[in-house]
């Protein structure tokens, strides 16, 4: 659907939750207690040794959930290629691949690819079931410098706290938005990532204000009548017990408007809609968060297609 001028972790303590009193003298931790017994030469049952080894290996893997401060896709959920994934449609879910400081990594391990493709494919299944939008079942990846960048009115950006946009990327994104495009930013948290995000956003729009989006804005009511309040957490909540990450305690819906009052940029700050889509089938992930993330996402799509 081409654009025209009129279109439009902390793992916490993961928590060995310190069981003080149950394992005295070992820091309250069962694992620490086994380790202390091994160091002191006290015999440990074979099954306990195996359990300790598995616990330590698991701890290392969980610790590697972040590398150099960037979430690593250790929990990426794979989904099979949709059989109709290449059929043309009116709406395409387009994810932006941007420049960052991790060019030495494979693309699938870079910030812009977090949660993909499971997040998109789960969401697109829901979009098909819950709306009449004619959407393709498979995602599209695009760079701001690609020839077909202006062919799609929807742009989804993940982990923008780690983007390092070139001048060319910033200029083309600015033109894209002013020509009617709609950009959604998701899955970044806290003061530090906000500052890095704003460094890139100021390259795109040096003179436009980032404002809190009013709960009465049409983007929250265009299809579902929503009252955005509740924080949509990432799957990290399952082992930290917190809905927030870093110091991003309070959720914010922020945005940038064009001269006609159209919302061009929607910023889901201190939230992770992508995780809520990706883990929609996890019994452990609370259904209310997934349900809200689908409704928000569908409203965003309808808004992008009609404004």
Secondary structure, 3 states (H helix, E strand, C coil): CCCCCCCCCCCCCCCCCCCCCCCCCCCCCHHHHHHHHHHCCCCCCHHHHHHHHHHHHHHHHHHCCEECCEECCCCCCCCCCCCCCCCCCCECCEEECCCECCCCCCHHHCHHHCCCCHHHHHHHHHHHHHCCCCECCCCEEECCCCCCHHHCCEEEEECHHHECCCHHHHHHHHHHHHCCCEEEEECECHHHHHHHHHHHHHHHCCCCCCEECCCCCHHHCCCCCCCCCCCCCCCCHHHHCCCCCCCCCCCEEEEEECCCCCEEEEEEECECHHHHHHCCCCCCCCHHHHHHHHHHHHHHHHHHHHC
